[in-house]
């Protein structure tokens, strides 16, 4: 999976998530203002709870809208074997047991998993612990990920 494809999949996923969230926020807003939810006493809080849900969904929708616009304007950088890792790098990490994972360093929406067939790429940001460890490194360097039983050491196998 190349970076252009990854970027298109991120934009597609964010567009879909935004549409779903906006629809959910509309539904919650309608529930909060529906005449059947008007409280009869101070202990009936259904309308109030629905308004909190609607506000939370609207806030998240705004975050996704910002991320979507950011990714639409994102310029992918080119890397070679000797390049130092920075924003828009697609990094292949290999563990000592031979397992590998790919991460894409993006500006926002860390934790987003992008799948294209059997390939999966995890979007991370430069503010994440792994992102901070990768920035400025190059192929052949070792990085650590996780803590406790989830701790793993990876070698940077490729950067593109």
Buried (B, 14 or more C-beta within 10 A) or exposed (E): BEBEEBBBBBBEBBBEBBEEBBEBBEBBBEBBEEEEBEEEEEEEEBBEEBBEBBBBBBEBBEEBBBBBEBBEEBEBEEBEEEBEBBBBBBBBBBEEEEEEBBBBBBBBBBEBEBEEEEEEBBBBBBEBEBBEBBBEBBBEBEBEBEEEEEEBEBBBEBBB
